[in-house]
């Protein structure tokens, strides 16, 4: 998650009013996180944009014998970061029910659009390569794989140029999210996403710590909170056993039997 947040913050940086934005690429702030379907946005004719996502994360445990034992980094991680530069126009489509609607879709490729896409990809990578936050949450870039110009239903090439950067994330957890939180200004929506994720992780840790205390019998767990809101008493709070109700036992002696 931290890699995606760092990419978003670098390519569409937060601008506090009254300052005027100075966007690092031709797409301005039209940078979409993890969205590859039809984009119903603000575009007109031949509008450039970037869609990005972390499509795959894998890693080998550092210890071949003991596996990942937790801690800061239990795996040697690798992530595939896809930056898809596109040029779109508003086009008319028809849904399954026959209703027509407008949405943005990739234009057909020509020389002018090919030049624009190449420039956008160079701008995007130059921005990430010099961005301090992105460099903090990625240890290194391992490999580049270009996927240019997919074909549409008619076989014609579309104005889409996707580059896959295989990066080694510094961390896939709280440490990296903390770097995002500390590296971005207040008011940034990207920073807000990092803060929310960290608060949810803290709530999870509180639940796990309460379970440990309950099993050890050292103390009863206290109510925990998520994003500042108390969620109520933990279900792990021990309940003292209740004494069984008194039972009245009545013995009826048979007069024909001898007294014991």
C-alpha positions, 0 to 999 in steps of 0.5 A: 500500500505504501508504494501506491501512496508514494506514487500518487503523492509524487505524480499528483502532489498536494497543493494547499491553496492559494498556491497554484499547482505545478504538475510534474507531467502532462496529465496534470492531476489526472492520476488514477490509483488502481482503476482500469475500467471505463473512467467517467472523468473530466476529459474531453478530446485527446486527454492524457492520464495515468492509471497505476497499480501494484499488481503483484507482490511476492517474496521469499522468506529470509530464513530458508529453515525457519521461514518468516518469523515476523519482525520488520521484514520477514520476506524479501519482497518484490512488487510489480508497479504498473504505470499505464499512460493513456490518451482518452476521449469521451465516447458513446457506449451502449450497455447490455440493456441497450441504454447509451452512455458517455465515458472516456476510452482510449483513442486509436494510436497515431504518431502524435499520441505515440510521442505524447505517451512516450513523453508521459512515461519519461516524465513519470519515471523521472518524477518517481526516481527523484521523489524522496518518499518513493525512494524511501519505500522502495529499496531498489528497482529490479527490472523494467518491462514495457507493454506498448499499445494493446489492440482493440476489438477491431485489431487497431492499436490503442493509445495506451503505453504501460510500463511495469517496474519491478521494485523491492519495497522497503516494507509492506507494513506499518513502517512504510506507512509511517514514512508516508504519514511523516513525509507528507503535509497535513491536508494531503488526502494521501497522508489521510489514507496512511493515517487511517490504515495505521489506526486500523493496524493499531486497533488490531494490535490492541485486540491481539494484546488483549487476547494475550493478557486474557490467556495469561490471566494478568489483567482483564482486557479493556475496551478498544477503539477503532479510529477514535471510536470505542467499539465496546467491551472485548468479547475476550473479557472473562466472565466469573462463573455463577454458582448453581442454584440451591437444590432441595432434596426430599427423601421419602421412606417406604414404610415397608423397607427397613430404616437404613 
